[in-house]
Amino acid sequence: MNHAPMLGGIVRSFKARCTYMINQIRNTSGIPVWQKNHYEHIIWDEKELNQIREYIVNNPIQWEPDTENPQNIKEKEIRNA
């Protein structure tokens, strides 16, 4: 029987350790750092690889106006109060 860790277990462990360290640095406890789950996808060709690379480079620019940005959620709650 193969006892090598599966990808999901590796990602879960990585995220748990990073969350612990981030919350230590921020002096917080139990605060989520990651979105739930992760996206697995097989890259089939060079074109798809380049599209994914472009997404990775450009995605952080989209964070400020993103509706899931905690700052935007907080501001929306204040406006609706």
C-alpha positions as CSV (number, residue, x, y, z in Angstrom):
1,M,0.0,0.0,0.0
2,N,1.3,3.5,-0.9
3,H,1.7,5.7,2.1
4,A,2.8,8.8,0.2
5,P,0.8,11.9,1.0
6,M,-1.8,12.9,-1.5
7,L,-1.8,16.4,-3.0
8,G,-4.8,17.5,-0.9
9,G,-3.0,16.5,2.3
10,I,0.1,18.4,1.3
11,V,-1.8,21.5,0.5
12,R,-3.9,21.2,3.7
13,S,-0.7,20.9,5.8
14,F,0.9,23.8,4.0
15,K,-2.1,26.0,4.5
16,A,-2.5,25.1,8.2
17,R,1.2,25.9,8.9
18,C,1.1,29.1,7.0
19,T,-2.2,30.2,8.8
20,Y,-0.6,29.4,12.2
21,M,2.5,31.5,11.4
22,I,0.5,34.4,9.9
23,N,-1.7,34.5,12.9
24,Q,1.3,34.4,15.2
25,I,2.8,37.4,13.3
26,R,-0.5,39.3,13.4
27,N,-1.1,38.4,17.0
28,T,-4.5,36.9,16.1
29,S,-5.9,33.4,16.8
30,G,-8.2,31.3,14.6
31,I,-8.6,34.0,11.9
32,P,-9.0,32.4,8.4
33,V,-6.3,33.3,6.0
34,W,-7.3,31.2,2.9
35,Q,-10.3,30.6,0.8
36,K,-11.8,27.2,1.3
37,N,-10.6,24.4,-0.9
38,H,-8.2,24.7,-3.7
39,Y,-8.4,24.5,-7.5
40,E,-6.7,21.6,-9.2
41,H,-6.3,21.6,-12.9
42,I,-4.1,19.8,-15.5
43,I,-2.4,22.2,-17.9
44,W,-2.7,20.6,-21.3
45,D,-0.7,22.9,-23.6
46,E,1.5,26.0,-23.9
47,K,-1.5,28.3,-24.6
48,E,-3.3,27.3,-21.5
49,L,-0.1,27.6,-19.4
50,N,0.4,31.2,-20.7
51,Q,-3.2,32.0,-19.9
52,I,-2.8,30.8,-16.3
53,R,0.5,32.7,-16.0
54,E,-1.2,35.9,-17.1
55,Y,-4.0,35.3,-14.6
56,I,-1.5,34.8,-11.8
57,V,0.3,38.0,-12.7
58,N,-2.8,40.1,-13.1
59,N,-5.0,38.7,-10.4
60,P,-3.6,40.8,-7.5
61,I,-4.6,43.9,-9.3
62,Q,-8.2,42.8,-9.1
63,W,-8.2,42.4,-5.3
64,E,-8.9,46.0,-4.3
65,P,-12.4,46.1,-6.1
66,D,-13.2,42.4,-5.4
67,T,-16.5,41.9,-3.5
68,E,-14.8,39.2,-1.3
69,N,-12.1,41.7,-0.2
70,P,-12.7,42.0,3.6
71,Q,-12.3,45.8,3.4
72,N,-15.1,46.0,0.8
73,I,-17.3,43.7,2.9
74,K,-16.7,45.9,6.0
75,E,-17.4,49.1,4.0
76,K,-20.6,47.6,2.6
77,E,-21.8,46.6,6.1
78,I,-21.1,50.2,7.3
79,R,-23.1,51.7,4.4
80,N,-26.0,49.3,5.0
81,A,-26.1,49.9,8.8
